[in-house]
Amino acid sequence: MTSKVRLAGFVVPTSLDGKKNSEGILFNSNIFYVVFLDKDHEFWPTGEAD
């Protein structure tokens, strides 16, 4: 992956690590969950606003 692609995602807080959600799935704070790839940084503006 080049620097033209930005990862957008989240991590689970350590306070939830090892706990189960309402469906019984364990939270893991050591994983970065990728939501989408922002090709050429076009989704989220960077730099100064116009």
Buried (B, 14 or more C-beta within 10 A) or exposed (E): EEEEEBEEEEEBEEEEEEEEEEEEEEBEEEEEEEEEEBEEEEEEEEEEEE
